């Protein structure tokens, strides 16, 4: 069989009950097999799957390993007999015909390592979804954004991004990847636990010359934020820490010191904004993230050396060469098209 669709779930019984039927009903059995990997749930997810979805293969992990290591362990059990792995969140609705355009594009373009569908918000179905929209990019200082979403500005989907596009990163909410390449570059980095691990994976692949694309002919609907709400201090900690790790692991030496210097002051500014908004726990989370980054950075030195040694593409064409903060807050460029008009790299 060509594709293994692997849904990693932690305490997601309600989401699975709600959205798994759409995956099963709208995924041709000759094209893919659906597997649920339970990440040490304590909400009765495994019993529910056994009772209500007895034909679905379930992989049981003994504890919550997070998104990154959870997928690594699950995919090791899935094996490499599949051409593709499709990492799919448990809170995604998949309409009829959603999978075929992704597989067809990968089959026709062997230089593409990863692709994603277009993501719309499940609760506001006319608009893009925050976490993936129509494909991800990165600015010069490491801030991620999407076609259809910059910071908190999420666009209505009016067909403006319906062309297949090369992107910097594909969302982990619905990510199709060649199984061979997944293991060739080491899979997701389990030390990230959750958040931005898919950007790290895509950066490694893109730096080695493989393409990452969005195929908007495939559309799915994503709830988003099901595990950790956006304002959760734990999420703030993981996003700030992992973003620094992302830069350290992948940014070429010629730019690392300057970017990290600027990021210190920008992170300080972000923490002040949290404090002024009365979000003291998020203020603390920013500085905890920076302390944790400094503490564990040496453990990533070998990965950094290996990534830089394997790099064949620098600079990466899909990396925005300017500051997203300046574009958004100073120039008032609130849409992806406004950014792309300013920067030829997009």
C-alpha positions, 0 to 999 in steps of 0.5 A: 500500500502506498500511504500510511495515515498515522493519527497521533492522539493524546487524550483525544477520544472526543476528537477521534469520535468526531473526526475519524469517521471522515478520514475513514469514509473519504480515504480509499482503502487501495490508496492508504491505510489509517492507523491511530497511535495512542500517546499514553492517553488516560481518557479511555481512547484505546477502549473507545477505538476498540469498541467503536472503530474495531477495524482501525489499527491502533499503536499503543505507546506507553506514555505521552512522548509529545508530538515529535517523539510520539511520531518517531516511535509510532512510525518505527512500528509502522515500518518502511514498506509504505512510500509515504507517511501522512501525519494527521492531527486527530482534530481534522475533518477530511472531505471526499477526494482530499488525499488523491491530489497530494499523492498524485503530486508526490508521485509526479514530482520526485524532487518533492519531499513533503507536501501539505493540503490547504487548511481551513478553520473548522469553526470558520470554514470560509477562512484559513486555519492558523496553524497551516493555512496554505503553506508555511514560511520563515522570516530572517529572524526565525518567525514563522508565517503562512500563505493566508496567516501572518501573526494573528491576521488570518485571511478569508480563503477567496481562492487567492492561494489556489496555486501549488507553491513551494514553501519553507515548511509544511504544517504537522497537522497534515503533512505527507512525507516520503518515508525514506527521507523521513528516516534519512534526515533523522525524523522529527527531533524528539527533544522539541516535544511539541511545536515547531518540530515540523519546521525543523524537519522541513528546514533540514530537508530543504537545506539538502535540496528537497522541495516542500510544497502546498497542494491546495487542490486538497482541502481539509478542515482543522480545529487547532489548539486542541492540546494546548490553547494559544494563551497557555504558558506551556505553549509559550515556553515551547514555542520560544525555546524551540524557535531558538533551537530551530535557529541554532540547529539550522542557521548558517554560521554567517548569520547565527550570531547576529540573529541571536543577538537581535532575538534576545532583544525581541524576546525581551520585548515580547515578554514585556508585552505579556507583562503589560497585558497582565499575562505574568505566567507567559512573561516568565515562560519567555525567560524560562525558555531562554534559560532552558535553551542556554542549558541544553544548547550544547547537546544540539552542537553535533546536530548543528554540525551535521546539518550544516555539513549536509547543506546544499542550498543556502540561502533557501529561496522560500525564506523571507529576507526581511523582518516580519515584525517590521513588515507587519507592524511598521509597513502594515503588510497584513497579508501574504500577497502584500509581503510577496509584492515586497520580497521577490523570494516569495 
